[in-house]
Amino acid sequence: MTRMVQFNSPFLLGFDEMERLLERVAKGSDGYPPYNVEDAVAVDGGTQRRVLRITLAVAGFAADELSVTVEENQLVIRGRQREEEGRVYLHRGIAARQFQRAFVLADGIEVLHARLDNGLLAIDLARPEPSKVVRKITIVDGAS
């Protein structure tokens, strides 16, 4: 993989970590399991809240065969099915394969909850409200 040159600009200072994140994301994965990312509305205790919802198609996985963790600034979803002893397959078209899918989270993103329903694992993420901070920098006169 060639190194990205977009971050070599002298106007982009301190973006080394972002460059590493983009390189990690660019490596990609095999596309399993398929997923959606949507802008959704979650209802919590009667109040509505805008969330990002990641939905993964994990048919065949039980809740105890899935794990959702936040590691540093990544949301990591892992699945591992247990092999059932004593089964003899004449044809096996449904693979019992393990997976790991990772999503890089921006600073301030909070994982609210994960729910497994009808083979779909939905994970709701809260985006922080953007705040505009303007800070005036005092200029010290070096001549005096």
Salt bridges, closest charged atoms under 4 A:
GLU17 OE1 - ARG20 NH2 3.03
GLU19 OE1 - ARG3 NH2 3.39
GLU23 OE2 - ARG3 NH1 3.65
ASP30 OD2 - ARG97 NH2 2.61
ASP39 OD2 - ARG50 NH2 3.12
ASP39 OD1 - ARG127 NH2 3.30
ASP64 OD2 - ARG82 NH2 2.95
GLU71 OE2 - ARG78 NH1 2.90
GLU83 OE1 - ARG92 NH1 3.43
GLU84 OE1 - ARG87 NE 3.51
ASP124 OD1 - ARG53 NE 2.57
ASP124 OD2 - HIS113 NE2 3.27
